[in-house]
Structures are given as C-alpha cells and as structure tokens.
Amino acid sequence: MKQTGESETCDILISGGGVAGLTAAACFGAAGFKVICVDPTPPVTERDAAGSDLRTTAFLQPAQELLDRFGIWPALADHAAPLQIMRIVDAGGAAPSARIVKDFNASDISDRPFGWNLPNWLLRRELLKRIHELPNVDFRAGTGTSALFTRLNEARVSLSDGSRVRAKLVLACDGRNSPMRNAAAIEVKTTRYGQKALAFAVTHPVPHENVSTEIHRSGGPFTLVPLPDYQGQPSSAIVWMERGPRADELLHMAPEQFEAEMTRRSCGLFGDLKLASRRSIWPIISQSAVRLDGERLALMAEAAHVVPPIGAQGLNMSLGDLRCLIELAQTRPEGLGDAQMLSAYHKARHSEIMLRIKGIDLLNRTSMLTPRPLRDLRAFGLNALYSMAPVRRTLMQMGLGVK
C-alpha cells in the first residue's frame, strides 16, 4: 500500500472497474503491460447481494475471441448461454400478440452462435479472479481518480486516497459521467429519450432453446436473453424499456401484478413469467464523446459512447475499442499513449461508433412508436428486410461487428 503523497509508475492507469474496465485490465495485463485499475465502488460479485448488477452481457463472436485470446474465456464458458437465434417479434396490433415473427439464425453466416450471454455480477467475479492471477495488474477497489495532469511524455493522476500515479496511458472506463473525460474537457453529445429500462431475471415453463427474443410494441423493446437454468427451470434475463413514468410504475408494482404485466407484454410466448431476481432500473440515453483521445488519455466504453440496450451492441462496442487499443499498443509498444497512437485510435474507432449510435437511435425510436399506423409500417419494414436474404445476412454481419 502506497502512503499518502507518494508517487508510483505504471504503463496504464485504468479509471473504472466495471465490466469494461476489468476486461481492459485483464487483457492489457495478459499482454505484458503493468496496469493499475481503480474504482471508487467495490464490485459486487454475488447474484443476490445488495447492489449487484442484474443486467447481462452478450459477448458476440469478436468479443469472445478477444476474451479467449487473453485467457479470460475458459473461466466463463461453463456459465454462458449460447445465442444461436435472434428472434424479432412485432406485437404492434390491437392487442399484445405476436403478429410477425422473424428469426435471424447464426448458421446463415457462421458455424458458431452469434454470442454467449452472461450475468454482469458473474463477469465481475471471474474477471477479478483472472486479474488476481496476473502479478503485473493491481486492482484497487474503493479508490477513484480525482485529478488529471498531462505532459507530453506522461500523465499524472491523483487518486481519492491521496496517492498519485504516473502513467504512459490513462484509459477512461469510468462511465457516462467520466471524471477523466471531464478533467480533459472533452465534450459529449447527449440524446435523451424519456425512457427507462428495467432489468431482472425470470423463470418460465417454455424453454428458450438458446433464442434471444426481442418483442416490439410501443415504449421500447422487451427483450428476453437466454440464461442457464435457474433452480431447475428455464431462465432468461429481461430488459424491458418503457417511457419513464410507466417504467417507474412497473418498478414499484407488487410482484404478482408485475408478473401478470410482463407475461402479457411477452405475448405469452414463454408461458407465465416468474420473477427470479429483484428489479433494477436505469435511464436510457445515447451519448458520444466528440473525441476519443486527449493528451495521454483514451476514452473507452461508456466514457466514449452510450447506446440504448438494443442488439447487444453496448459492451461489444466497448470491446471493439479495447481490441483497437491493444493492437496499437502491441504494434508500437514504445509509443504507448503517445499522440500518434491516440490519434490512430480516434481515427479507427470514431466513425464506426457514430454509425452504430445513429443506427441504434433509429431502431429505438422505431420501437417506441405508439400510433397504430406507424406500428403497422414498422411491421411492413421488418417483413421487407427479412425477405431479402443478402440484406438479412449483411444485417447479421453488421450486428456482429464483422466487416
């Protein structure tokens, strides 16, 4: 433990110990870099503990390959539910029933599933285990970043415990209100939808058969993502997006009434849904940083971009950031954190990020439609896109991040 006032050095200082920050620490550590990762909030690594993150993450193929390359995936594989089919359901008729059902099957473009789904609390647990195996990675829970001072050759970061760190690169993985991004005065553009998302786990009598199901009616998508069985029953993670007042009403609804409402919203496709966790809620926004780089600073994950939870794009975009940074760092290790590396990072990632943000924004606005004629138009568009095989394959490849 460093004493207050002392200064130490590392290759990379990571601000933020969420899933993205821990993954970055484990990958850069496995690549041989000396890493310090800090987060002011100790990670919760038990499913039913207070403050646990009940959301799930679907690691698409490129993300899974990254985790496997750096020795993280073997510990996750047995806990992961494969996503073989992405099912889109339009339920925009007079009553919430499935009037159009279209399947996007990974076998059309690959011999592997689209991705693998894991609970975020479990990801934190396994990532921390991997980090503890790496002698060159130091994770400090309960410590945050408080100030950033950069020079041409290094960054100096003050931590909340009074210590200071000198690093070649500061990686901001510290969320949509990123302290390091704010310290570098990098502006963001934010879109607010008036939506909130509920996240929770359920059990249901009808097996999910490794199908991720996204049901569109109004207010936003209702998405069921496969989980391993829970207490002997088929289980799914649900993200239910609604306009803010309705989402708040659902959050505080009695469990029995809530179960009836979510079964109705699911069109009864999986039978009667039963809560298998507490409910959590968070606001839905789109946000993008004007730049992904500053002097000796790279923005990644929600410090760089925030999107609505549609199509498993959020963390997979973040791991796209990480893949790019690792490739640049390994190609020119002597240039870690310099202007050439960070300019190349911004150039490689920013345009693609903006394209994906615009696409997800359009999908979200379409999913929110309330007027019946517009919902009918949405259904027509889904039918038209699905009927064209080349377009369908292209959409699947874009969703995976495969060019």
GISULNOR-V80027 format. One record per residue. N is the residue number from 0. RES is the residue in one letter. D_CENTER is the distance of its C-alpha to the mean C-alpha in Angstrom with 2 decimals. Layout:
# GISULNOR-V80027
n-><N N>
res-><RES RES>
d_center-><D_CENTER D_CENTER>
This chain:
# GISULNOR-V80027
n-><0 1 2 3 4 5 6 7 8 9 10 11 12 13 14 15 16 17 18 19 20 21 22 23 24 25 26 27 28 29 30 31 32 33 34 35 36 37 38 39 40 41 42 43 44 45 46 47 48 49 50 51 52 53 54 55 56 57 58 59 60 61 62 63 64 65 66 67 68 69 70 71 72 73 74 75 76 77 78 79 80 81 82 83 84 85 86 87 88 89 90 91 92 93 94 95 96 97 98 99 100 101 102 103 104 105 106 107 108 109 110 111 112 113 114 115 116 117 118 119 120 121 122 123 124 125 126 127 128 129 130 131 132 133 134 135 136 137 138 139 140 141 142 143 144 145 146 147 148 149 150 151 152 153 154 155 156 157 158 159 160 161 162 163 164 165 166 167 168 169 170 171 172 173 174 175 176 177 178 179 180 181 182 183 184 185 186 187 188 189 190 191 192 193 194 195 196 197 198 199 200 201 202 203 204 205 206 207 208 209 210 211 212 213 214 215 216 217 218 219 220 221 222 223 224 225 226 227 228 229 230 231 232 233 234 235 236 237 238 239 240 241 242 243 244 245 246 247 248 249 250 251 252 253 254 255 256 257 258 259 260 261 262 263 264 265 266 267 268 269 270 271 272 273 274 275 276 277 278 279 280 281 282 283 284 285 286 287 288 289 290 291 292 293 294 295 296 297 298 299 300 301 302 303 304 305 306 307 308 309 310 311 312 313 314 315 316 317 318 319 320 321 322 323 324 325 326 327 328 329 330 331 332 333 334 335 336 337 338 339 340 341 342 343 344 345 346 347 348 349 350 351 352 353 354 355 356 357 358 359 360 361 362 363 364 365 366 367 368 369 370 371 372 373 374 375 376 377 378 379 380 381 382 383 384 385 386 387 388 389 390 391 392 393 394 395 396 397 398 399 400 401 402>
res-><M K Q T G E S E T C D I L I S G G G V A G L T A A A C F G A A G F K V I C V D P T P P V T E R D A A G S D L R T T A F L Q P A Q E L L D R F G I W P A L A D H A A P L Q I M R I V D A G G A A P S A R I V K D F N A S D I S D R P F G W N L P N W L L R R E L L K R I H E L P N V D F R A G T G T S A L F T R L N E A R V S L S D G S R V R A K L V L A C D G R N S P M R N A A A I E V K T T R Y G Q K A L A F A V T H P V P H E N V S T E I H R S G G P F T L V P L P D Y Q G Q P S S A I V W M E R G P R A D E L L H M A P E Q F E A E M T R R S C G L F G D L K L A S R R S I W P I I S Q S A V R L D G E R L A L M A E A A H V V P P I G A Q G L N M S L G D L R C L I E L A Q T R P E G L G D A Q M L S A Y H K A R H S E I M L R I K G I D L L N R T S M L T P R P L R D L R A F G L N A L Y S M A P V R R T L M Q M G L G V K>
d_center-><32.09 32.89 35.32 34.83 35.75 35.37 33.34 31.64 30.07 27.14 25.63 22.12 21.21 17.51 16.95 14.16 13.55 10.13 8.18 7.93 11.52 12.88 11.83 13.49 16.42 16.97 16.91 19.10 21.26 21.84 22.77 25.48 24.45 25.31 22.26 22.13 18.87 19.29 17.63 19.82 18.37 19.06 16.25 16.98 17.18 19.07 18.01 20.67 21.01 20.87 17.64 15.54 11.90 12.49 9.14 8.24 6.00 8.00 8.89 10.92 14.27 13.93 11.13 13.40 16.32 15.07 14.61 17.98 19.65 19.15 20.14 16.98 16.76 20.22 19.35 16.36 18.16 20.37 17.69 15.60 16.36 16.80 15.85 19.08 19.35 17.26 19.67 19.99 22.49 24.33 25.96 27.30 30.93 33.24 31.80 28.34 29.12 27.66 29.78 27.81 25.73 24.39 22.86 20.99 21.91 20.46 24.09 24.93 23.23 22.70 24.23 20.91 18.29 15.45 13.10 12.98 11.29 11.24 11.20 9.31 12.87 14.17 11.73 12.98 16.46 16.57 15.09 17.74 20.34 19.68 19.89 23.13 24.57 24.35 27.30 26.08 22.89 23.47 20.83 22.20 20.88 22.41 22.89 21.27 22.18 24.91 26.36 26.06 29.13 29.07 31.94 32.39 32.14 29.77 27.60 28.75 26.33 27.72 26.02 26.46 28.83 31.20 30.62 29.92 28.17 29.11 26.58 26.64 23.00 20.79 17.06 15.35 11.97 13.26 11.23 12.21 15.76 15.90 19.41 19.75 18.94 21.42 23.91 23.90 24.46 21.82 21.53 18.66 18.98 17.56 17.87 18.18 18.51 20.18 17.61 15.90 13.68 14.99 13.14 15.51 16.93 20.13 22.88 24.91 28.11 27.12 25.12 21.86 23.07 19.61 19.08 15.92 17.61 16.69 19.67 20.66 23.44 23.02 20.89 17.63 16.39 16.82 14.58 15.59 13.68 16.04 16.34 19.36 22.44 22.85 26.44 27.80 26.21 23.57 20.28 17.11 14.04 14.37 12.49 15.55 15.53 18.95 20.93 21.01 24.43 23.89 20.60 22.54 25.39 23.34 21.87 25.46 27.07 29.04 27.34 29.91 29.65 25.85 26.03 28.54 26.45 23.32 25.63 27.19 23.95 22.98 26.39 27.47 25.97 25.28 28.21 28.13 24.72 25.03 22.74 21.72 19.91 20.00 18.21 15.72 15.15 13.45 14.42 12.91 13.39 12.98 13.63 14.59 16.64 20.06 19.96 17.59 20.52 23.30 26.09 24.80 21.28 18.07 15.06 11.61 7.97 8.49 12.11 12.33 10.35 8.80 8.79 9.59 7.68 9.93 10.26 6.96 6.59 3.71 2.81 6.21 7.61 7.13 8.92 11.24 12.15 12.89 14.96 16.90 17.67 18.85 20.98 22.56 23.21 24.82 26.82 28.38 27.96 30.85 28.96 25.86 24.70 27.60 27.77 28.01 24.81 22.76 24.39 23.59 19.88 19.88 21.97 19.92 16.51 17.36 18.97 16.35 13.62 16.15 16.97 13.54 13.28 16.79 16.23 13.41 15.66 18.53 16.96 16.04 19.54 21.07 19.49 20.90 24.42 27.14 30.46 31.57 32.77 29.42 27.71 30.41 29.66 25.98 27.27 29.69 27.05 24.97 28.24 29.21 26.05 26.03 29.76 29.49 28.53 27.90 25.60 23.74 23.31 22.24 19.52 18.20 18.44 16.66 13.73 13.61 14.01 17.55 20.24>
